[in-house]
Amino acid sequence: MAEVHIIGQIIGASKFPNQSLFCKWGIHAGGGWKVISGLKEGQTHVDNPEYEVFSYWCHPIDIHFATKGIQGWPKLHLQVYHQDQFGRSEIYGYGFCHVPTASGNHILDCVTWRPVGSLQDQFVQYFLGGGPQLKNPDLVYSGNDRYRLQTETMGTVHLELGVILRNFDKYGIEC
């Protein structure tokens, strides 16, 4: 079987309205993909920079897949949360990006968005926090009904991923 090894890190986030951010992440691959080693999901620590507008996480990603084809190529999906002064967490953004299909080291910027509710929802969100969330987070990377959502742009998550491909030519798989 052909193999894909993804090694890298979630560097951090920028351009979000507030600090004290953390990120939940996951890698989704199609049915023909098998995880040989590594974690498919995780969570970073909370970074609350006092004087900077960039939150640093430097959270490692290391996963090794085996596959029979390129259908269902891995996607990295992200959920960025803000932790307020009372320790409550609210969603600040959803995003996803495709893992590059070329071998080598890649720097990626994953832009994020969040759902926007009604005017009443926005008032409640401003004064009490919280806000609309997706019932099914798989919608972020599947895209079936995503076009129906009303969203607003949020910040950017910065990633550094190294991709190693093995035995693709041996099994006649072209990327």
C-alpha positions as CSV (number, residue, x, y, z in Angstrom):
1,M,0.0,0.0,0.0
2,A,1.1,3.6,-0.6
3,E,1.8,5.6,2.5
4,V,1.5,9.3,3.5
5,H,3.3,10.6,6.6
6,I,2.2,14.1,7.8
7,I,4.6,15.7,10.3
8,G,4.3,19.3,11.4
9,Q,2.7,21.8,13.8
10,I,-0.1,24.2,14.3
11,I,2.0,27.3,14.8
12,G,-0.7,29.6,16.1
13,A,-3.4,32.1,15.2
14,S,-3.7,35.8,14.3
15,K,-6.3,38.4,13.4
16,F,-8.9,37.2,16.0
17,P,-10.9,39.8,17.9
18,N,-9.7,38.7,21.3
19,Q,-6.8,36.6,22.7
20,S,-6.9,33.6,25.1
21,L,-7.4,31.2,22.3
22,F,-7.1,27.4,21.9
23,C,-7.7,25.1,18.9
24,K,-9.4,21.7,18.5
25,W,-8.2,19.9,15.4
26,G,-8.8,16.7,13.5
27,I,-7.8,15.0,10.3
28,H,-10.5,13.5,8.1
29,A,-9.6,11.0,5.4
30,G,-11.8,8.9,3.1
31,G,-12.8,5.3,3.6
32,G,-9.8,3.8,1.7
33,W,-7.4,5.4,4.2
34,K,-6.0,3.6,7.3
35,V,-4.1,5.2,10.2
36,I,-0.9,3.3,10.8
37,S,0.3,5.5,13.7
38,G,-0.4,8.8,15.2
39,L,-3.5,10.8,16.4
40,K,-6.3,11.9,14.2
41,E,-7.4,14.7,16.5
42,G,-6.2,16.8,19.4
43,Q,-6.4,20.1,21.2
44,T,-3.8,22.8,21.8
45,H,-3.2,24.7,25.1
46,V,-4.7,28.2,25.7
47,D,-2.4,31.0,24.8
48,N,-3.1,34.4,26.2
49,P,-0.4,36.8,25.0
50,E,-0.4,40.1,26.9
51,Y,1.2,42.4,24.3
52,E,1.0,40.5,21.0
53,V,-1.8,39.9,18.5
54,F,-0.5,36.4,17.7
55,S,-1.4,33.4,19.8
56,Y,1.4,30.7,19.7
57,W,0.5,27.1,20.1
58,C,3.3,25.2,18.4
59,H,1.2,22.0,18.7
60,P,2.7,19.0,17.0
61,I,0.9,16.9,14.3
62,D,2.3,13.5,13.4
63,I,0.2,10.9,11.6
64,H,1.0,8.1,9.2
65,F,-1.6,6.8,6.7
66,A,-1.7,3.8,4.3
67,T,-4.0,4.0,1.2
68,K,-4.9,2.3,-2.0
69,G,-5.7,5.5,-3.9
70,I,-5.9,9.3,-3.6
71,Q,-9.7,9.4,-3.3
72,G,-10.6,10.9,0.1
73,W,-7.2,12.7,0.5
74,P,-6.8,13.9,4.1
75,K,-8.2,17.3,5.2
76,L,-7.3,19.1,8.4
77,H,-10.3,20.7,10.1
78,L,-10.0,23.3,12.9
79,Q,-12.2,24.8,15.6
80,V,-10.8,27.9,17.4
81,Y,-12.2,28.8,20.8
82,H,-11.9,31.8,23.0
83,Q,-11.7,31.3,26.7
84,D,-13.2,34.2,28.6
85,Q,-12.2,35.6,32.1
86,F,-14.7,33.2,33.8
87,G,-13.2,30.1,32.0
88,R,-16.1,29.7,29.6
89,S,-15.2,28.6,26.1
90,E,-17.0,30.0,23.0
91,I,-16.4,29.1,19.4
92,Y,-14.5,31.8,17.5
93,G,-14.0,30.1,14.2
94,Y,-14.2,27.0,12.0
95,G,-11.9,26.2,9.1
96,F,-10.3,23.5,7.1
97,C,-7.5,23.0,4.6
98,H,-6.4,20.1,2.4
99,V,-3.2,18.4,3.2
100,P,-0.8,19.2,0.3
101,T,-0.4,16.4,-2.2
102,A,3.2,17.2,-2.9
103,S,6.1,16.0,-0.8
104,G,8.0,18.6,1.1
105,N,7.6,21.2,3.7
106,H,4.5,23.5,3.4
107,I,3.4,26.7,5.2
108,L,-0.4,27.0,5.2
109,D,-2.8,29.7,6.3
110,C,-6.2,28.4,7.2
111,V,-8.8,31.2,7.2
112,T,-11.7,30.7,9.7
113,W,-15.4,31.7,9.8
114,R,-18.2,31.4,12.3
115,P,-22.0,31.3,11.9
116,V,-24.0,34.5,12.3
117,G,-27.4,34.3,14.0
118,S,-30.3,36.8,14.0
119,L,-30.0,40.3,15.3
120,Q,-31.3,39.1,18.7
121,D,-28.6,36.3,18.7
122,Q,-26.0,39.0,18.1
123,F,-27.2,41.1,21.0
124,V,-27.1,38.1,23.3
125,Q,-23.7,37.1,22.1
126,Y,-22.3,40.7,22.7
127,F,-23.6,40.9,26.2
128,L,-23.6,37.3,27.5
129,G,-21.1,35.6,25.2
130,G,-21.7,32.3,23.3
131,G,-23.2,32.5,19.9
132,P,-24.5,30.1,17.3
133,Q,-22.6,26.8,16.8
134,L,-22.8,24.1,14.2
135,K,-24.8,21.0,15.4
136,N,-22.7,18.8,13.2
137,P,-19.0,20.0,12.9
138,D,-18.5,17.6,9.9
139,L,-20.2,20.3,7.9
140,V,-17.0,22.3,8.0
141,Y,-15.1,20.0,5.7
142,S,-17.9,18.1,3.9
143,G,-19.6,21.2,2.4
144,N,-22.9,19.6,1.7
145,D,-25.1,22.4,3.1
146,R,-22.4,24.9,4.0
147,Y,-23.6,27.3,1.3
148,R,-26.8,27.9,3.3
149,L,-25.0,29.3,6.3
150,Q,-24.7,33.0,7.0
151,T,-21.2,33.5,8.3
152,E,-18.6,36.1,9.2
153,T,-14.9,35.9,8.7
154,M,-12.7,35.5,11.7
155,G,-8.9,35.1,12.1
156,T,-6.3,32.9,10.5
157,V,-4.6,29.7,11.8
158,H,-1.0,29.2,10.6
159,L,0.3,25.7,10.0
160,E,3.6,24.1,9.0
161,L,3.2,20.6,7.5
162,G,5.8,18.2,6.1
163,V,4.4,15.6,3.8
164,I,6.3,12.4,3.0
165,L,4.9,10.1,0.2
166,R,6.1,6.5,-0.1
167,N,5.4,3.7,-2.7
168,F,3.0,5.8,-4.7
169,D,4.8,5.1,-8.0
170,K,5.2,1.4,-7.0
171,Y,1.4,1.0,-6.8
172,G,0.7,3.2,-9.8
173,I,-0.9,6.0,-7.9
174,E,-0.4,9.5,-9.3
175,C,-1.0,12.6,-7.3
